[in-house]
């Protein structure tokens, strides 16, 4: 699917979770401790959805489709 992976972001606020799609290369950079502050997220069809502020995220889970 256009090089996208489905992920779940858990934010500092325990009441906030979101499931979205990000580029696979961005996911690999995140798990390899690259210093990024923002990451673009996408809808399931590959259209850009906006940006996520990574300063507020405490955990990222890779989800299987």
Buried (B, 14 or more C-beta within 10 A) or exposed (E): EEEBBBBEBBBEEEEEEEEBBBBBEBBEBBEEEEEEEEBBBBEEEEEEEEEBEBEEBEEBEEEEE
